[in-house]
């Protein structure tokens, strides 16, 4: 698995406008670091447990479903994960997409 770095996440300058106050730029940098942490947790979970749905990842990590959904789409766009084409039951019993390492 490729070692993730801050270069793999959305850049902080894209999260704060040039005209925003310094506090907004600091928050954007913090968000980029948090994004990297989420990426690492999700990829480690998929590596350790194999293909899972978002609720499966949530059950095995400290992230919630909303955090996971957002990051899975970003990780897919960057080529780190892919949808398997399978549906797995969510915690509510509804089908959800299954994800695996790319």
Rosetta constraint file for C-alpha pairs under 8 A:
AtomPair CA 4 CA 8 HARMONIC 6.20 0.50
AtomPair CA 4 CA 36 HARMONIC 7.31 0.50
AtomPair CA 4 CA 39 HARMONIC 7.99 0.50
AtomPair CA 4 CA 40 HARMONIC 7.18 0.50
AtomPair CA 5 CA 9 HARMONIC 7.47 0.50
AtomPair CA 5 CA 36 HARMONIC 7.10 0.50
AtomPair CA 6 CA 11 HARMONIC 7.80 0.50
AtomPair CA 6 CA 32 HARMONIC 7.12 0.50
AtomPair CA 6 CA 33 HARMONIC 7.05 0.50
AtomPair CA 6 CA 36 HARMONIC 6.48 0.50
AtomPair CA 7 CA 11 HARMONIC 7.41 0.50
AtomPair CA 8 CA 36 HARMONIC 7.78 0.50
AtomPair CA 8 CA 78 HARMONIC 7.78 0.50
AtomPair CA 9 CA 32 HARMONIC 6.35 0.50
AtomPair CA 9 CA 35 HARMONIC 6.65 0.50
AtomPair CA 9 CA 36 HARMONIC 6.29 0.50
AtomPair CA 10 CA 14 HARMONIC 7.06 0.50
AtomPair CA 10 CA 15 HARMONIC 7.87 0.50
AtomPair CA 10 CA 32 HARMONIC 6.52 0.50
AtomPair CA 11 CA 15 HARMONIC 7.00 0.50
AtomPair CA 11 CA 32 HARMONIC 6.66 0.50
AtomPair CA 12 CA 16 HARMONIC 6.57 0.50
AtomPair CA 12 CA 25 HARMONIC 7.20 0.50
AtomPair CA 12 CA 28 HARMONIC 4.89 0.50
AtomPair CA 12 CA 29 HARMONIC 5.13 0.50
AtomPair CA 12 CA 31 HARMONIC 7.47 0.50
AtomPair CA 12 CA 32 HARMONIC 5.96 0.50
AtomPair CA 13 CA 17 HARMONIC 6.84 0.50
AtomPair CA 13 CA 18 HARMONIC 7.66 0.50
AtomPair CA 13 CA 25 HARMONIC 7.42 0.50
AtomPair CA 13 CA 28 HARMONIC 7.31 0.50
AtomPair CA 15 CA 25 HARMONIC 7.91 0.50
AtomPair CA 15 CA 28 HARMONIC 5.52 0.50
AtomPair CA 16 CA 20 HARMONIC 6.38 0.50
AtomPair CA 16 CA 24 HARMONIC 6.14 0.50
AtomPair CA 16 CA 25 HARMONIC 5.69 0.50
AtomPair CA 16 CA 28 HARMONIC 6.10 0.50
AtomPair CA 20 CA 24 HARMONIC 6.02 0.50
AtomPair CA 20 CA 25 HARMONIC 7.15 0.50
AtomPair CA 21 CA 25 HARMONIC 6.86 0.50
AtomPair CA 22 CA 26 HARMONIC 6.28 0.50
AtomPair CA 23 CA 27 HARMONIC 6.14 0.50
AtomPair CA 24 CA 28 HARMONIC 6.13 0.50
AtomPair CA 25 CA 29 HARMONIC 6.30 0.50
AtomPair CA 26 CA 30 HARMONIC 6.28 0.50
AtomPair CA 27 CA 31 HARMONIC 6.12 0.50
AtomPair CA 28 CA 32 HARMONIC 6.30 0.50
AtomPair CA 29 CA 33 HARMONIC 6.43 0.50
AtomPair CA 30 CA 34 HARMONIC 6.19 0.50
AtomPair CA 31 CA 35 HARMONIC 6.03 0.50
AtomPair CA 32 CA 36 HARMONIC 6.34 0.50
AtomPair CA 33 CA 37 HARMONIC 6.38 0.50
AtomPair CA 34 CA 38 HARMONIC 6.23 0.50
AtomPair CA 35 CA 39 HARMONIC 6.14 0.50
AtomPair CA 35 CA 71 HARMONIC 7.54 0.50
AtomPair CA 36 CA 40 HARMONIC 6.19 0.50
AtomPair CA 37 CA 41 HARMONIC 6.24 0.50
AtomPair CA 38 CA 42 HARMONIC 6.17 0.50
AtomPair CA 38 CA 63 HARMONIC 7.53 0.50
AtomPair CA 38 CA 67 HARMONIC 7.67 0.50
AtomPair CA 38 CA 68 HARMONIC 7.63 0.50
AtomPair CA 38 CA 71 HARMONIC 7.04 0.50
AtomPair CA 39 CA 43 HARMONIC 6.12 0.50
AtomPair CA 39 CA 71 HARMONIC 6.50 0.50
AtomPair CA 39 CA 75 HARMONIC 7.25 0.50
AtomPair CA 40 CA 44 HARMONIC 5.95 0.50
AtomPair CA 41 CA 45 HARMONIC 6.08 0.50
AtomPair CA 41 CA 61 HARMONIC 7.01 0.50
AtomPair CA 42 CA 46 HARMONIC 6.26 0.50
AtomPair CA 42 CA 57 HARMONIC 6.87 0.50
AtomPair CA 42 CA 61 HARMONIC 7.76 0.50
AtomPair CA 42 CA 68 HARMONIC 7.39 0.50
AtomPair CA 42 CA 72 HARMONIC 7.99 0.50
AtomPair CA 43 CA 47 HARMONIC 6.07 0.50
AtomPair CA 43 CA 81 HARMONIC 7.98 0.50
AtomPair CA 43 CA 101 HARMONIC 7.13 0.50
AtomPair CA 44 CA 48 HARMONIC 6.06 0.50
AtomPair CA 45 CA 49 HARMONIC 5.89 0.50
AtomPair CA 45 CA 50 HARMONIC 7.64 0.50
AtomPair CA 45 CA 57 HARMONIC 6.55 0.50
AtomPair CA 45 CA 60 HARMONIC 7.00 0.50
AtomPair CA 45 CA 61 HARMONIC 7.21 0.50
AtomPair CA 46 CA 50 HARMONIC 4.87 0.50
AtomPair CA 46 CA 51 HARMONIC 5.94 0.50
AtomPair CA 46 CA 52 HARMONIC 6.87 0.50
AtomPair CA 46 CA 57 HARMONIC 7.52 0.50
AtomPair CA 46 CA 99 HARMONIC 7.96 0.50
AtomPair CA 46 CA 100 HARMONIC 6.24 0.50
AtomPair CA 46 CA 101 HARMONIC 6.46 0.50
AtomPair CA 47 CA 101 HARMONIC 6.98 0.50
AtomPair CA 50 CA 100 HARMONIC 6.54 0.50
AtomPair CA 50 CA 101 HARMONIC 7.96 0.50
AtomPair CA 51 CA 84 HARMONIC 7.75 0.50
AtomPair CA 51 CA 98 HARMONIC 6.25 0.50
AtomPair CA 51 CA 99 HARMONIC 5.30 0.50
AtomPair CA 51 CA 100 HARMONIC 4.41 0.50
AtomPair CA 51 CA 101 HARMONIC 7.48 0.50
AtomPair CA 52 CA 56 HARMONIC 5.37 0.50
AtomPair CA 52 CA 57 HARMONIC 6.22 0.50
AtomPair CA 52 CA 88 HARMONIC 7.77 0.50
AtomPair CA 52 CA 98 HARMONIC 5.11 0.50
AtomPair CA 52 CA 99 HARMONIC 5.41 0.50
AtomPair CA 52 CA 100 HARMONIC 6.77 0.50
AtomPair CA 53 CA 57 HARMONIC 6.37 0.50
AtomPair CA 53 CA 87 HARMONIC 7.88 0.50
AtomPair CA 53 CA 88 HARMONIC 6.34 0.50
AtomPair CA 53 CA 89 HARMONIC 7.91 0.50
AtomPair CA 53 CA 90 HARMONIC 7.20 0.50
AtomPair CA 53 CA 96 HARMONIC 6.18 0.50
AtomPair CA 53 CA 97 HARMONIC 5.64 0.50
AtomPair CA 53 CA 98 HARMONIC 4.30 0.50
AtomPair CA 53 CA 99 HARMONIC 5.87 0.50
AtomPair CA 54 CA 58 HARMONIC 6.13 0.50
AtomPair CA 54 CA 65 HARMONIC 6.07 0.50
AtomPair CA 54 CA 68 HARMONIC 6.22 0.50
AtomPair CA 54 CA 69 HARMONIC 6.58 0.50
AtomPair CA 54 CA 90 HARMONIC 7.76 0.50
AtomPair CA 54 CA 96 HARMONIC 7.50 0.50
AtomPair CA 54 CA 97 HARMONIC 7.60 0.50
AtomPair CA 54 CA 98 HARMONIC 7.45 0.50
AtomPair CA 54 CA 99 HARMONIC 7.83 0.50
AtomPair CA 55 CA 59 HARMONIC 6.07 0.50
AtomPair CA 55 CA 65 HARMONIC 6.27 0.50
AtomPair CA 55 CA 90 HARMONIC 5.75 0.50
AtomPair CA 55 CA 91 HARMONIC 6.31 0.50
AtomPair CA 56 CA 60 HARMONIC 6.46 0.50
AtomPair CA 56 CA 90 HARMONIC 7.68 0.50
AtomPair CA 57 CA 61 HARMONIC 6.08 0.50
AtomPair CA 57 CA 63 HARMONIC 7.98 0.50
AtomPair CA 57 CA 68 HARMONIC 7.64 0.50
AtomPair CA 58 CA 62 HARMONIC 6.57 0.50
AtomPair CA 58 CA 63 HARMONIC 5.49 0.50
AtomPair CA 58 CA 64 HARMONIC 5.49 0.50
AtomPair CA 58 CA 65 HARMONIC 6.01 0.50
AtomPair CA 58 CA 68 HARMONIC 7.28 0.50
AtomPair CA 63 CA 67 HARMONIC 6.26 0.50
AtomPair CA 63 CA 68 HARMONIC 6.60 0.50
AtomPair CA 64 CA 68 HARMONIC 6.30 0.50
AtomPair CA 65 CA 69 HARMONIC 6.04 0.50
AtomPair CA 66 CA 70 HARMONIC 6.32 0.50
AtomPair CA 67 CA 71 HARMONIC 6.28 0.50
AtomPair CA 68 CA 72 HARMONIC 5.93 0.50
AtomPair CA 69 CA 73 HARMONIC 6.49 0.50
AtomPair CA 70 CA 74 HARMONIC 6.60 0.50
AtomPair CA 71 CA 75 HARMONIC 5.95 0.50
AtomPair CA 72 CA 76 HARMONIC 5.97 0.50
AtomPair CA 72 CA 81 HARMONIC 7.21 0.50
AtomPair CA 73 CA 77 HARMONIC 6.21 0.50
AtomPair CA 74 CA 78 HARMONIC 6.29 0.50
AtomPair CA 75 CA 79 HARMONIC 6.17 0.50
AtomPair CA 75 CA 80 HARMONIC 5.24 0.50
AtomPair CA 75 CA 81 HARMONIC 5.74 0.50
AtomPair CA 76 CA 80 HARMONIC 5.73 0.50
AtomPair CA 76 CA 81 HARMONIC 4.82 0.50
AtomPair CA 76 CA 82 HARMONIC 5.59 0.50
AtomPair CA 79 CA 102 HARMONIC 6.51 0.50
AtomPair CA 80 CA 101 HARMONIC 6.10 0.50
AtomPair CA 80 CA 102 HARMONIC 5.25 0.50
AtomPair CA 81 CA 99 HARMONIC 6.68 0.50
AtomPair CA 81 CA 100 HARMONIC 5.58 0.50
AtomPair CA 81 CA 101 HARMONIC 4.37 0.50
AtomPair CA 81 CA 102 HARMONIC 4.44 0.50
AtomPair CA 82 CA 99 HARMONIC 5.70 0.50
AtomPair CA 82 CA 100 HARMONIC 5.57 0.50
AtomPair CA 82 CA 101 HARMONIC 6.23 0.50
AtomPair CA 82 CA 102 HARMONIC 5.33 0.50
AtomPair CA 83 CA 97 HARMONIC 6.78 0.50
AtomPair CA 83 CA 98 HARMONIC 5.84 0.50
AtomPair CA 83 CA 99 HARMONIC 4.55 0.50
AtomPair CA 83 CA 100 HARMONIC 6.33 0.50
AtomPair CA 84 CA 97 HARMONIC 7.73 0.50
AtomPair CA 84 CA 98 HARMONIC 5.74 0.50
AtomPair CA 84 CA 99 HARMONIC 5.68 0.50
AtomPair CA 84 CA 100 HARMONIC 6.38 0.50
AtomPair CA 85 CA 97 HARMONIC 7.13 0.50
AtomPair CA 85 CA 98 HARMONIC 6.88 0.50
AtomPair CA 86 CA 97 HARMONIC 6.27 0.50
AtomPair CA 86 CA 98 HARMONIC 5.58 0.50
AtomPair CA 87 CA 95 HARMONIC 5.50 0.50
AtomPair CA 87 CA 96 HARMONIC 5.25 0.50
AtomPair CA 87 CA 97 HARMONIC 4.81 0.50
AtomPair CA 87 CA 98 HARMONIC 5.65 0.50
AtomPair CA 88 CA 95 HARMONIC 5.31 0.50
AtomPair CA 88 CA 96 HARMONIC 5.42 0.50
AtomPair CA 88 CA 97 HARMONIC 6.37 0.50
AtomPair CA 88 CA 98 HARMONIC 6.13 0.50
AtomPair CA 89 CA 93 HARMONIC 5.16 0.50
AtomPair CA 89 CA 94 HARMONIC 5.48 0.50
AtomPair CA 89 CA 95 HARMONIC 4.57 0.50
AtomPair CA 89 CA 96 HARMONIC 6.07 0.50
AtomPair CA 90 CA 94 HARMONIC 5.36 0.50
AtomPair CA 90 CA 95 HARMONIC 5.80 0.50
AtomPair CA 90 CA 96 HARMONIC 5.86 0.50
